[in-house]
Amino acid sequence: MNGQNRKDIKPGLRVNITQKQDQRTGRLISGVVKDILTTSAFHSRGIQVRLRTGEGTRTRDYGDRP
């Protein structure tokens, strides 16, 4: 549940992300995946996504569908 494997992230999934400007503080934003932006199967810092609200960056962890 760490958001590093692309196969685990699907549109409609609720995820927690950290935006670039919040990486030092670790502030998380929760949202629902609209698009998956990372093309590789694995990324050590998290799969990059775009949320339905428009924010986009790397996933930290994920939960259930809304």
Distance bins in CASP14 RR format, pairs under 12 A and 6 or more apart:
PFRMAT RR
TARGET T0000
AUTHOR 0000-0000-0000
RMODE 2
METHOD distances of the structure
MODEL  1
1 8 1 0 0 1 0 0 0 0 0 0 0
1 9 0 0 0 0 0 1 0 0 0 0 0
1 13 0 0 0 0 0 1 0 0 0 0 0
1 14 0 0 0 0 0 1 0 0 0 0 0
1 15 0 0 0 0 1 0 0 0 0 0 0
1 16 0 0 0 0 0 1 0 0 0 0 0
1 46 0 0 0 0 0 1 0 0 0 0 0
1 59 0 0 0 0 1 0 0 0 0 0 0
1 60 0 0 0 0 1 0 0 0 0 0 0
1 61 1 0 1 0 0 0 0 0 0 0 0
1 62 1 0 0 1 0 0 0 0 0 0 0
1 63 1 0 0 1 0 0 0 0 0 0 0
1 64 0 0 0 0 0 1 0 0 0 0 0
2 8 0 0 0 0 1 0 0 0 0 0 0
2 9 0 0 0 0 0 1 0 0 0 0 0
2 15 0 0 0 0 0 1 0 0 0 0 0
2 16 0 0 0 0 0 1 0 0 0 0 0
2 42 0 0 0 0 0 1 0 0 0 0 0
2 43 0 0 0 0 0 1 0 0 0 0 0
2 44 0 0 0 0 1 0 0 0 0 0 0
2 45 0 0 0 0 0 1 0 0 0 0 0
2 46 1 0 0 1 0 0 0 0 0 0 0
2 47 0 0 0 0 1 0 0 0 0 0 0
2 58 0 0 0 0 0 1 0 0 0 0 0
2 59 0 0 0 0 1 0 0 0 0 0 0
2 60 1 0 0 1 0 0 0 0 0 0 0
2 61 1 0 1 0 0 0 0 0 0 0 0
2 62 0 0 0 0 1 0 0 0 0 0 0
2 63 0 0 0 0 0 1 0 0 0 0 0
3 9 1 0 0 1 0 0 0 0 0 0 0
3 10 0 0 0 0 0 1 0 0 0 0 0
3 13 0 0 0 0 1 0 0 0 0 0 0
3 15 1 0 0 1 0 0 0 0 0 0 0
3 16 0 0 0 0 1 0 0 0 0 0 0
3 17 0 0 0 0 1 0 0 0 0 0 0
3 18 0 0 0 0 0 1 0 0 0 0 0
3 33 0 0 0 0 0 1 0 0 0 0 0
3 36 0 0 0 0 0 1 0 0 0 0 0
3 38 0 0 0 0 0 1 0 0 0 0 0
3 42 0 0 0 0 1 0 0 0 0 0 0
3 43 0 0 0 0 1 0 0 0 0 0 0
3 44 0 0 0 0 0 1 0 0 0 0 0
3 45 0 0 0 0 1 0 0 0 0 0 0
3 46 1 0 1 0 0 0 0 0 0 0 0
3 47 1 0 1 0 0 0 0 0 0 0 0
3 48 0 0 0 0 0 1 0 0 0 0 0
3 49 0 0 0 0 1 0 0 0 0 0 0
3 58 0 0 0 0 1 0 0 0 0 0 0
3 59 1 0 1 0 0 0 0 0 0 0 0
3 60 1 0 0 1 0 0 0 0 0 0 0
3 61 1 0 0 1 0 0 0 0 0 0 0
3 62 1 0 1 0 0 0 0 0 0 0 0
3 63 0 0 0 0 1 0 0 0 0 0 0
4 38 0 0 0 0 1 0 0 0 0 0 0
4 40 0 0 0 0 0 1 0 0 0 0 0
4 41 0 0 0 0 1 0 0 0 0 0 0
4 42 1 0 1 0 0 0 0 0 0 0 0
4 43 1 0 0 1 0 0 0 0 0 0 0
4 44 1 0 0 1 0 0 0 0 0 0 0
4 45 1 0 0 1 0 0 0 0 0 0 0
4 46 1 0 1 0 0 0 0 0 0 0 0
4 47 1 0 0 1 0 0 0 0 0 0 0
4 48 0 0 0 0 0 1 0 0 0 0 0
4 58 0 0 0 0 1 0 0 0 0 0 0
4 59 0 0 0 0 1 0 0 0 0 0 0
4 60 0 0 0 0 1 0 0 0 0 0 0
4 61 0 0 0 0 1 0 0 0 0 0 0
4 62 0 0 0 0 0 1 0 0 0 0 0
5 36 0 0 0 0 0 1 0 0 0 0 0
5 38 0 0 0 0 0 1 0 0 0 0 0
5 40 0 0 0 0 0 1 0 0 0 0 0
5 41 1 0 0 1 0 0 0 0 0 0 0
5 42 1 0 1 0 0 0 0 0 0 0 0
5 43 0 0 0 0 1 0 0 0 0 0 0
5 44 0 0 0 0 0 1 0 0 0 0 0
5 46 0 0 0 0 1 0 0 0 0 0 0
5 47 1 0 0 1 0 0 0 0 0 0 0
5 59 0 0 0 0 1 0 0 0 0 0 0
5 61 0 0 0 0 0 1 0 0 0 0 0
5 62 0 0 0 0 0 1 0 0 0 0 0
6 13 0 0 0 0 0 1 0 0 0 0 0
6 33 0 0 0 0 0 1 0 0 0 0 0
6 36 1 0 0 1 0 0 0 0 0 0 0
6 37 0 0 0 0 0 1 0 0 0 0 0
6 38 1 0 0 1 0 0 0 0 0 0 0
6 39 0 0 0 0 1 0 0 0 0 0 0
6 40 1 0 0 1 0 0 0 0 0 0 0
6 41 1 0 1 0 0 0 0 0 0 0 0
6 42 1 0 0 1 0 0 0 0 0 0 0
6 43 1 0 0 1 0 0 0 0 0 0 0
6 46 0 0 0 0 1 0 0 0 0 0 0
6 47 1 0 1 0 0 0 0 0 0 0 0
6 48 0 0 0 0 1 0 0 0 0 0 0
6 49 0 0 0 0 1 0 0 0 0 0 0
6 58 0 0 0 0 0 1 0 0 0 0 0
6 59 0 0 0 0 1 0 0 0 0 0 0
6 62 0 0 0 0 0 1 0 0 0 0 0
7 13 0 0 0 0 0 1 0 0 0 0 0
7 36 0 0 0 0 0 1 0 0 0 0 0
7 38 0 0 0 0 0 1 0 0 0 0 0
7 40 0 0 0 0 0 1 0 0 0 0 0
7 41 1 0 0 1 0 0 0 0 0 0 0
7 42 0 0 0 0 1 0 0 0 0 0 0
7 47 0 0 0 0 1 0 0 0 0 0 0
8 15 0 0 0 0 1 0 0 0 0 0 0
8 33 0 0 0 0 0 1 0 0 0 0 0
8 36 0 0 0 0 0 1 0 0 0 0 0
8 38 0 0 0 0 0 1 0 0 0 0 0
8 41 0 0 0 0 0 1 0 0 0 0 0
8 42 0 0 0 0 0 1 0 0 0 0 0
8 43 0 0 0 0 0 1 0 0 0 0 0
8 46 0 0 0 0 0 1 0 0 0 0 0
8 47 0 0 0 0 1 0 0 0 0 0 0
8 49 0 0 0 0 0 1 0 0 0 0 0
8 59 0 0 0 0 1 0 0 0 0 0 0
8 61 0 0 0 0 0 1 0 0 0 0 0
8 62 1 0 0 1 0 0 0 0 0 0 0
8 63 0 0 0 0 1 0 0 0 0 0 0
9 15 1 0 0 1 0 0 0 0 0 0 0
9 16 0 0 0 0 0 1 0 0 0 0 0
9 17 0 0 0 0 0 1 0 0 0 0 0
9 32 0 0 0 0 0 1 0 0 0 0 0
9 33 1 0 0 1 0 0 0 0 0 0 0
9 34 0 0 0 0 0 1 0 0 0 0 0
9 35 0 0 0 0 0 1 0 0 0 0 0
9 36 1 0 1 0 0 0 0 0 0 0 0
9 37 0 0 0 0 0 1 0 0 0 0 0
9 38 0 0 0 0 1 0 0 0 0 0 0
9 41 0 0 0 0 0 1 0 0 0 0 0
9 42 0 0 0 0 0 1 0 0 0 0 0
9 43 0 0 0 0 0 1 0 0 0 0 0
9 46 0 0 0 0 1 0 0 0 0 0 0
9 47 1 0 1 0 0 0 0 0 0 0 0
9 48 0 0 0 0 1 0 0 0 0 0 0
9 49 1 0 0 1 0 0 0 0 0 0 0
9 50 0 0 0 0 0 1 0 0 0 0 0
9 51 0 0 0 0 0 1 0 0 0 0 0
9 58 0 0 0 0 0 1 0 0 0 0 0
9 59 1 0 0 1 0 0 0 0 0 0 0
9 60 0 0 0 0 0 1 0 0 0 0 0
9 61 0 0 0 0 0 1 0 0 0 0 0
9 62 1 0 0 1 0 0 0 0 0 0 0
9 63 0 0 0 0 0 1 0 0 0 0 0
10 32 0 0 0 0 0 1 0 0 0 0 0
10 33 1 0 0 1 0 0 0 0 0 0 0
10 34 0 0 0 0 0 1 0 0 0 0 0
10 35 0 0 0 0 0 1 0 0 0 0 0
10 36 1 0 0 1 0 0 0 0 0 0 0
10 47 0 0 0 0 0 1 0 0 0 0 0
10 49 0 0 0 0 0 1 0 0 0 0 0
10 59 0 0 0 0 0 1 0 0 0 0 0
10 62 0 0 0 0 1 0 0 0 0 0 0
10 63 0 0 0 0 0 1 0 0 0 0 0
10 64 0 0 0 0 0 1 0 0 0 0 0
10 65 0 0 0 0 1 0 0 0 0 0 0
11 31 0 0 0 0 0 1 0 0 0 0 0
11 32 0 0 0 0 1 0 0 0 0 0 0
11 33 1 0 1 0 0 0 0 0 0 0 0
11 34 1 0 0 1 0 0 0 0 0 0 0
11 35 1 0 0 1 0 0 0 0 0 0 0
11 36 1 0 0 1 0 0 0 0 0 0 0
11 37 0 0 0 0 0 1 0 0 0 0 0
11 49 0 0 0 0 1 0 0 0 0 0 0
11 50 0 0 0 0 1 0 0 0 0 0 0
11 51 0 0 0 0 0 1 0 0 0 0 0
11 52 0 0 0 0 1 0 0 0 0 0 0
11 65 0 0 0 0 0 1 0 0 0 0 0
11 66 0 0 0 0 0 1 0 0 0 0 0
12 31 0 0 0 0 1 0 0 0 0 0 0
12 32 1 0 1 0 0 0 0 0 0 0 0
12 33 1 0 1 0 0 0 0 0 0 0 0
12 34 1 0 0 1 0 0 0 0 0 0 0
12 35 0 0 0 0 0 1 0 0 0 0 0
12 36 0 0 0 0 0 1 0 0 0 0 0
12 49 0 0 0 0 0 1 0 0 0 0 0
12 50 0 0 0 0 0 1 0 0 0 0 0
12 51 0 0 0 0 1 0 0 0 0 0 0
12 52 0 0 0 0 1 0 0 0 0 0 0
12 62 0 0 0 0 0 1 0 0 0 0 0
12 63 0 0 0 0 0 1 0 0 0 0 0
12 64 0 0 0 0 0 1 0 0 0 0 0
12 65 1 0 1 0 0 0 0 0 0 0 0
12 66 1 0 0 1 0 0 0 0 0 0 0
13 30 0 0 0 0 0 1 0 0 0 0 0
13 31 0 0 0 0 1 0 0 0 0 0 0
13 32 1 0 0 1 0 0 0 0 0 0 0
13 33 1 0 1 0 0 0 0 0 0 0 0
13 34 0 0 0 0 0 1 0 0 0 0 0
13 35 0 0 0 0 0 1 0 0 0 0 0
13 36 0 0 0 0 1 0 0 0 0 0 0
13 47 0 0 0 0 0 1 0 0 0 0 0
13 49 0 0 0 0 1 0 0 0 0 0 0
13 51 0 0 0 0 0 1 0 0 0 0 0
13 52 0 0 0 0 0 1 0 0 0 0 0
13 59 0 0 0 0 1 0 0 0 0 0 0
13 61 0 0 0 0 0 1 0 0 0 0 0
13 62 1 0 1 0 0 0 0 0 0 0 0
13 63 1 0 0 1 0 0 0 0 0 0 0
13 64 1 0 0 1 0 0 0 0 0 0 0
13 65 1 0 0 1 0 0 0 0 0 0 0
13 66 0 0 0 0 1 0 0 0 0 0 0
14 28 0 0 0 0 0 1 0 0 0 0 0
14 29 0 0 0 0 0 1 0 0 0 0 0
14 30 1 0 0 1 0 0 0 0 0 0 0
14 31 1 0 1 0 0 0 0 0 0 0 0
14 32 1 0 1 0 0 0 0 0 0 0 0
14 33 1 0 0 1 0 0 0 0 0 0 0
14 34 0 0 0 0 0 1 0 0 0 0 0
14 49 0 0 0 0 0 1 0 0 0 0 0
14 51 0 0 0 0 1 0 0 0 0 0 0
14 52 0 0 0 0 0 1 0 0 0 0 0
14 59 0 0 0 0 0 1 0 0 0 0 0
14 61 0 0 0 0 1 0 0 0 0 0 0
14 62 1 0 0 1 0 0 0 0 0 0 0
14 63 1 0 1 0 0 0 0 0 0 0 0
14 64 1 0 0 1 0 0 0 0 0 0 0
14 65 1 0 0 1 0 0 0 0 0 0 0
14 66 1 0 1 0 0 0 0 0 0 0 0
15 28 0 0 0 0 1 0 0 0 0 0 0
15 29 0 0 0 0 1 0 0 0 0 0 0
15 30 1 0 0 1 0 0 0 0 0 0 0
15 31 1 0 0 1 0 0 0 0 0 0 0
15 32 1 0 0 1 0 0 0 0 0 0 0
15 33 1 0 1 0 0 0 0 0 0 0 0
15 34 0 0 0 0 0 1 0 0 0 0 0
15 36 0 0 0 0 0 1 0 0 0 0 0
15 46 0 0 0 0 1 0 0 0 0 0 0
15 47 0 0 0 0 1 0 0 0 0 0 0
15 48 0 0 0 0 0 1 0 0 0 0 0
15 49 1 0 0 1 0 0 0 0 0 0 0
15 50 0 0 0 0 0 1 0 0 0 0 0
15 51 1 0 0 1 0 0 0 0 0 0 0
15 52 0 0 0 0 0 1 0 0 0 0 0
15 53 0 0 0 0 0 1 0 0 0 0 0
15 55 0 0 0 0 0 1 0 0 0 0 0
15 56 0 0 0 0 0 1 0 0 0 0 0
15 57 0 0 0 0 0 1 0 0 0 0 0
15 58 0 0 0 0 1 0 0 0 0 0 0
15 59 1 0 1 0 0 0 0 0 0 0 0
15 60 1 0 0 1 0 0 0 0 0 0 0
15 61 1 0 0 1 0 0 0 0 0 0 0
15 62 1 0 1 0 0 0 0 0 0 0 0
15 63 1 0 0 1 0 0 0 0 0 0 0
15 64 0 0 0 0 0 1 0 0 0 0 0
15 65 0 0 0 0 0 1 0 0 0 0 0
15 66 0 0 0 0 0 1 0 0 0 0 0
16 22 0 0 0 0 0 1 0 0 0 0 0
16 26 0 0 0 0 0 1 0 0 0 0 0
16 27 0 0 0 0 0 1 0 0 0 0 0
16 28 1 0 1 0 0 0 0 0 0 0 0
16 29 1 0 0 1 0 0 0 0 0 0 0
16 30 1 0 1 0 0 0 0 0 0 0 0
16 31 1 0 0 1 0 0 0 0 0 0 0
16 32 0 0 0 0 0 1 0 0 0 0 0
16 33 0 0 0 0 0 1 0 0 0 0 0
16 46 0 0 0 0 0 1 0 0 0 0 0
16 49 0 0 0 0 0 1 0 0 0 0 0
16 51 0 0 0 0 0 1 0 0 0 0 0
16 55 0 0 0 0 0 1 0 0 0 0 0
16 57 0 0 0 0 0 1 0 0 0 0 0
16 58 0 0 0 0 0 1 0 0 0 0 0
16 59 1 0 0 1 0 0 0 0 0 0 0
16 60 1 0 1 0 0 0 0 0 0 0 0
16 61 1 0 1 0 0 0 0 0 0 0 0
16 62 1 0 0 1 0 0 0 0 0 0 0
16 63 0 0 0 0 1 0 0 0 0 0 0
17 23 0 0 0 0 0 1 0 0 0 0 0
17 26 0 0 0 0 0 1 0 0 0 0 0
17 27 0 0 0 0 1 0 0 0 0 0 0
17 28 1 0 0 1 0 0 0 0 0 0 0
17 29 1 0 1 0 0 0 0 0 0 0 0
17 30 0 0 0 0 1 0 0 0 0 0 0
17 31 1 0 0 1 0 0 0 0 0 0 0
17 32 0 0 0 0 0 1 0 0 0 0 0
17 33 0 0 0 0 1 0 0 0 0 0 0
17 34 0 0 0 0 0 1 0 0 0 0 0
17 37 0 0 0 0 0 1 0 0 0 0 0
17 45 0 0 0 0 0 1 0 0 0 0 0
17 46 0 0 0 0 1 0 0 0 0 0 0
17 47 0 0 0 0 1 0 0 0 0 0 0
17 48 0 0 0 0 1 0 0 0 0 0 0
17 49 1 0 0 1 0 0 0 0 0 0 0
17 50 0 0 0 0 1 0 0 0 0 0 0
17 51 1 0 0 1 0 0 0 0 0 0 0
17 53 0 0 0 0 0 1 0 0 0 0 0
17 54 0 0 0 0 0 1 0 0 0 0 0
17 55 1 0 0 1 0 0 0 0 0 0 0
17 56 1 0 0 1 0 0 0 0 0 0 0
17 57 1 0 1 0 0 0 0 0 0 0 0
17 58 1 0 0 1 0 0 0 0 0 0 0
17 59 1 0 1 0 0 0 0 0 0 0 0
17 60 1 0 0 1 0 0 0 0 0 0 0
17 61 0 0 0 0 1 0 0 0 0 0 0
17 62 0 0 0 0 1 0 0 0 0 0 0
18 24 0 0 0 0 1 0 0 0 0 0 0
18 25 0 0 0 0 1 0 0 0 0 0 0
18 26 1 0 1 0 0 0 0 0 0 0 0
18 27 1 0 0 1 0 0 0 0 0 0 0
18 28 1 0 1 0 0 0 0 0 0 0 0
18 29 1 0 0 1 0 0 0 0 0 0 0
18 30 0 0 0 0 0 1 0 0 0 0 0
18 45 0 0 0 0 1 0 0 0 0 0 0
18 46 0 0 0 0 1 0 0 0 0 0 0
18 48 0 0 0 0 0 1 0 0 0 0 0
18 49 0 0 0 0 0 1 0 0 0 0 0
18 55 0 0 0 0 0 1 0 0 0 0 0
18 56 0 0 0 0 0 1 0 0 0 0 0
18 57 1 0 0 1 0 0 0 0 0 0 0
18 58 1 0 0 1 0 0 0 0 0 0 0
18 59 0 0 0 0 1 0 0 0 0 0 0
18 60 1 0 1 0 0 0 0 0 0 0 0
18 61 0 0 0 0 0 1 0 0 0 0 0
19 25 0 0 0 0 0 1 0 0 0 0 0
19 26 0 0 0 0 1 0 0 0 0 0 0
19 27 1 0 0 1 0 0 0 0 0 0 0
19 28 0 0 0 0 1 0 0 0 0 0 0
19 29 1 0 0 1 0 0 0 0 0 0 0
19 31 0 0 0 0 0 1 0 0 0 0 0
19 48 0 0 0 0 0 1 0 0 0 0 0
19 49 0 0 0 0 0 1 0 0 0 0 0
19 50 0 0 0 0 0 1 0 0 0 0 0
19 51 0 0 0 0 0 1 0 0 0 0 0
19 53 0 0 0 0 0 1 0 0 0 0 0
19 54 0 0 0 0 0 1 0 0 0 0 0
19 55 1 0 0 1 0 0 0 0 0 0 0
19 56 1 0 0 1 0 0 0 0 0 0 0
19 57 1 0 1 0 0 0 0 0 0 0 0
19 58 0 0 0 0 1 0 0 0 0 0 0
19 59 0 0 0 0 0 1 0 0 0 0 0
19 60 0 0 0 0 0 1 0 0 0 0 0
20 26 0 0 0 0 0 1 0 0 0 0 0
20 27 0 0 0 0 0 1 0 0 0 0 0
20 29 0 0 0 0 0 1 0 0 0 0 0
20 45 0 0 0 0 0 1 0 0 0 0 0
20 48 0 0 0 0 0 1 0 0 0 0 0
20 55 0 0 0 0 0 1 0 0 0 0 0
20 56 0 0 0 0 1 0 0 0 0 0 0
20 57 1 0 1 0 0 0 0 0 0 0 0
20 58 0 0 0 0 1 0 0 0 0 0 0
21 27 0 0 0 0 1 0 0 0 0 0 0
21 29 0 0 0 0 0 1 0 0 0 0 0
21 55 0 0 0 0 0 1 0 0 0 0 0
21 56 0 0 0 0 0 1 0 0 0 0 0
21 57 0 0 0 0 1 0 0 0 0 0 0
22 28 1 0 0 1 0 0 0 0 0 0 0
22 29 1 0 0 1 0 0 0 0 0 0 0
22 55 0 0 0 0 0 1 0 0 0 0 0
22 56 0 0 0 0 0 1 0 0 0 0 0
22 57 0 0 0 0 1 0 0 0 0 0 0
22 58 0 0 0 0 0 1 0 0 0 0 0
22 60 0 0 0 0 0 1 0 0 0 0 0
23 45 0 0 0 0 1 0 0 0 0 0 0
23 46 0 0 0 0 0 1 0 0 0 0 0
23 57 0 0 0 0 1 0 0 0 0 0 0
23 58 0 0 0 0 1 0 0 0 0 0 0
23 60 0 0 0 0 0 1 0 0 0 0 0
26 57 0 0 0 0 0 1 0 0 0 0 0
26 58 0 0 0 0 0 1 0 0 0 0 0
26 60 0 0 0 0 1 0 0 0 0 0 0
27 55 0 0 0 0 0 1 0 0 0 0 0
27 57 0 0 0 0 0 1 0 0 0 0 0
27 60 0 0 0 0 0 1 0 0 0 0 0
28 55 0 0 0 0 0 1 0 0 0 0 0
28 57 0 0 0 0 0 1 0 0 0 0 0
28 58 0 0 0 0 0 1 0 0 0 0 0
28 59 0 0 0 0 0 1 0 0 0 0 0
28 60 1 0 0 1 0 0 0 0 0 0 0
28 61 0 0 0 0 1 0 0 0 0 0 0
28 62 0 0 0 0 0 1 0 0 0 0 0
29 49 0 0 0 0 0 1 0 0 0 0 0
29 51 1 0 0 1 0 0 0 0 0 0 0
29 53 0 0 0 0 1 0 0 0 0 0 0
29 54 0 0 0 0 0 1 0 0 0 0 0
29 55 1 0 0 1 0 0 0 0 0 0 0
29 56 0 0 0 0 1 0 0 0 0 0 0
29 57 0 0 0 0 1 0 0 0 0 0 0
29 58 0 0 0 0 0 1 0 0 0 0 0
29 59 0 0 0 0 0 1 0 0 0 0 0
29 60 0 0 0 0 1 0 0 0 0 0 0
30 51 0 0 0 0 1 0 0 0 0 0 0
30 52 0 0 0 0 0 1 0 0 0 0 0
30 53 0 0 0 0 0 1 0 0 0 0 0
30 55 0 0 0 0 0 1 0 0 0 0 0
30 59 0 0 0 0 0 1 0 0 0 0 0
30 60 0 0 0 0 1 0 0 0 0 0 0
30 61 0 0 0 0 1 0 0 0 0 0 0
30 62 0 0 0 0 1 0 0 0 0 0 0
30 63 0 0 0 0 1 0 0 0 0 0 0
30 64 0 0 0 0 0 1 0 0 0 0 0
30 66 0 0 0 0 0 1 0 0 0 0 0
31 49 0 0 0 0 1 0 0 0 0 0 0
31 50 0 0 0 0 0 1 0 0 0 0 0
31 51 1 0 1 0 0 0 0 0 0 0 0
31 52 1 0 0 1 0 0 0 0 0 0 0
31 53 1 0 0 1 0 0 0 0 0 0 0
31 54 0 0 0 0 1 0 0 0 0 0 0
31 55 1 0 0 1 0 0 0 0 0 0 0
31 56 0 0 0 0 1 0 0 0 0 0 0
31 57 0 0 0 0 0 1 0 0 0 0 0
31 59 0 0 0 0 0 1 0 0 0 0 0
31 60 0 0 0 0 0 1 0 0 0 0 0
31 61 0 0 0 0 0 1 0 0 0 0 0
31 62 0 0 0 0 1 0 0 0 0 0 0
31 63 0 0 0 0 0 1 0 0 0 0 0
31 65 0 0 0 0 0 1 0 0 0 0 0
31 66 0 0 0 0 1 0 0 0 0 0 0
32 49 0 0 0 0 1 0 0 0 0 0 0
32 50 0 0 0 0 0 1 0 0 0 0 0
32 51 1 0 0 1 0 0 0 0 0 0 0
32 52 1 0 1 0 0 0 0 0 0 0 0
32 53 0 0 0 0 1 0 0 0 0 0 0
32 54 0 0 0 0 0 1 0 0 0 0 0
32 55 0 0 0 0 0 1 0 0 0 0 0
32 56 0 0 0 0 0 1 0 0 0 0 0
32 59 0 0 0 0 0 1 0 0 0 0 0
32 62 0 0 0 0 0 1 0 0 0 0 0
32 63 0 0 0 0 0 1 0 0 0 0 0
32 64 0 0 0 0 0 1 0 0 0 0 0
32 65 0 0 0 0 1 0 0 0 0 0 0
32 66 1 0 1 0 0 0 0 0 0 0 0
33 47 0 0 0 0 1 0 0 0 0 0 0
33 48 0 0 0 0 0 1 0 0 0 0 0
33 49 1 0 1 0 0 0 0 0 0 0 0
33 50 1 0 0 1 0 0 0 0 0 0 0
33 51 1 0 0 1 0 0 0 0 0 0 0
33 52 1 0 0 1 0 0 0 0 0 0 0
33 53 0 0 0 0 0 1 0 0 0 0 0
33 54 0 0 0 0 0 1 0 0 0 0 0
33 55 0 0 0 0 0 1 0 0 0 0 0
33 56 0 0 0 0 1 0 0 0 0 0 0
33 57 0 0 0 0 0 1 0 0 0 0 0
33 59 0 0 0 0 1 0 0 0 0 0 0
33 62 0 0 0 0 1 0 0 0 0 0 0
33 63 0 0 0 0 0 1 0 0 0 0 0
33 65 0 0 0 0 1 0 0 0 0 0 0
33 66 0 0 0 0 0 1 0 0 0 0 0
34 49 1 0 0 1 0 0 0 0 0 0 0
34 50 1 0 1 0 0 0 0 0 0 0 0
34 51 1 0 1 0 0 0 0 0 0 0 0
34 52 1 0 1 0 0 0 0 0 0 0 0
34 53 0 0 0 0 1 0 0 0 0 0 0
34 54 1 0 0 1 0 0 0 0 0 0 0
34 55 0 0 0 0 1 0 0 0 0 0 0
34 56 0 0 0 0 1 0 0 0 0 0 0
35 47 0 0 0 0 0 1 0 0 0 0 0
35 48 0 0 0 0 1 0 0 0 0 0 0
35 49 1 0 0 1 0 0 0 0 0 0 0
35 50 1 0 1 0 0 0 0 0 0 0 0
35 51 0 0 0 0 1 0 0 0 0 0 0
35 52 0 0 0 0 1 0 0 0 0 0 0
35 54 0 0 0 0 1 0 0 0 0 0 0
35 55 0 0 0 0 0 1 0 0 0 0 0
35 56 0 0 0 0 1 0 0 0 0 0 0
36 43 0 0 0 0 0 1 0 0 0 0 0
36 46 0 0 0 0 0 1 0 0 0 0 0
36 47 1 0 0 1 0 0 0 0 0 0 0
36 48 1 0 0 1 0 0 0 0 0 0 0
36 49 1 0 1 0 0 0 0 0 0 0 0
36 50 0 0 0 0 1 0 0 0 0 0 0
36 51 0 0 0 0 0 1 0 0 0 0 0
36 56 0 0 0 0 0 1 0 0 0 0 0
36 58 0 0 0 0 0 1 0 0 0 0 0
36 59 0 0 0 0 1 0 0 0 0 0 0
36 62 0 0 0 0 0 1 0 0 0 0 0
37 43 0 0 0 0 0 1 0 0 0 0 0
37 46 0 0 0 0 0 1 0 0 0 0 0
37 47 1 0 0 1 0 0 0 0 0 0 0
37 48 1 0 1 0 0 0 0 0 0 0 0
37 49 1 0 0 1 0 0 0 0 0 0 0
37 50 1 0 0 1 0 0 0 0 0 0 0
37 51 0 0 0 0 0 1 0 0 0 0 0
37 54 0 0 0 0 0 1 0 0 0 0 0
37 55 0 0 0 0 0 1 0 0 0 0 0
37 56 1 0 0 1 0 0 0 0 0 0 0
37 57 0 0 0 0 1 0 0 0 0 0 0
37 58 0 0 0 0 1 0 0 0 0 0 0
37 59 0 0 0 0 0 1 0 0 0 0 0
38 44 0 0 0 0 0 1 0 0 0 0 0
38 45 0 0 0 0 1 0 0 0 0 0 0
38 46 1 0 0 1 0 0 0 0 0 0 0
38 47 1 0 1 0 0 0 0 0 0 0 0
38 48 1 0 1 0 0 0 0 0 0 0 0
38 49 1 0 0 1 0 0 0 0 0 0 0
38 50 0 0 0 0 0 1 0 0 0 0 0
38 56 0 0 0 0 0 1 0 0 0 0 0
38 57 0 0 0 0 0 1 0 0 0 0 0
38 58 0 0 0 0 1 0 0 0 0 0 0
38 59 0 0 0 0 1 0 0 0 0 0 0
39 47 0 0 0 0 1 0 0 0 0 0 0
39 48 0 0 0 0 1 0 0 0 0 0 0
40 46 0 0 0 0 0 1 0 0 0 0 0
40 47 0 0 0 0 1 0 0 0 0 0 0
40 48 0 0 0 0 1 0 0 0 0 0 0
41 47 0 0 0 0 1 0 0 0 0 0 0
43 49 0 0 0 0 0 1 0 0 0 0 0
43 57 0 0 0 0 0 1 0 0 0 0 0
43 58 1 0 0 1 0 0 0 0 0 0 0
43 59 0 0 0 0 1 0 0 0 0 0 0
44 58 0 0 0 0 1 0 0 0 0 0 0
45 57 0 0 0 0 1 0 0 0 0 0 0
45 58 1 0 1 0 0 0 0 0 0 0 0
45 59 0 0 0 0 1 0 0 0 0 0 0
45 60 0 0 0 0 1 0 0 0 0 0 0
46 56 0 0 0 0 0 1 0 0 0 0 0
46 57 0 0 0 0 1 0 0 0 0 0 0
46 58 1 0 1 0 0 0 0 0 0 0 0
46 59 1 0 1 0 0 0 0 0 0 0 0
46 60 1 0 0 1 0 0 0 0 0 0 0
46 61 0 0 0 0 1 0 0 0 0 0 0
46 62 0 0 0 0 0 1 0 0 0 0 0
47 56 0 0 0 0 0 1 0 0 0 0 0
47 57 0 0 0 0 0 1 0 0 0 0 0
47 58 1 0 0 1 0 0 0 0 0 0 0
47 59 1 0 1 0 0 0 0 0 0 0 0
47 60 0 0 0 0 0 1 0 0 0 0 0
47 61 0 0 0 0 0 1 0 0 0 0 0
47 62 0 0 0 0 1 0 0 0 0 0 0
48 55 0 0 0 0 0 1 0 0 0 0 0
48 56 1 0 0 1 0 0 0 0 0 0 0
48 57 1 0 0 1 0 0 0 0 0 0 0
48 58 1 0 1 0 0 0 0 0 0 0 0
48 59 1 0 0 1 0 0 0 0 0 0 0
48 60 0 0 0 0 0 1 0 0 0 0 0
49 55 0 0 0 0 1 0 0 0 0 0 0
49 56 1 0 0 1 0 0 0 0 0 0 0
49 57 1 0 0 1 0 0 0 0 0 0 0
49 58 1 0 0 1 0 0 0 0 0 0 0
49 59 1 0 1 0 0 0 0 0 0 0 0
49 60 0 0 0 0 0 1 0 0 0 0 0
49 62 0 0 0 0 1 0 0 0 0 0 0
50 56 1 0 1 0 0 0 0 0 0 0 0
50 57 0 0 0 0 1 0 0 0 0 0 0
50 58 0 0 0 0 0 1 0 0 0 0 0
50 59 0 0 0 0 0 1 0 0 0 0 0
51 57 0 0 0 0 1 0 0 0 0 0 0
51 58 0 0 0 0 0 1 0 0 0 0 0
51 59 0 0 0 0 0 1 0 0 0 0 0
51 62 0 0 0 0 0 1 0 0 0 0 0
51 66 0 0 0 0 0 1 0 0 0 0 0
52 66 0 0 0 0 1 0 0 0 0 0 0
END
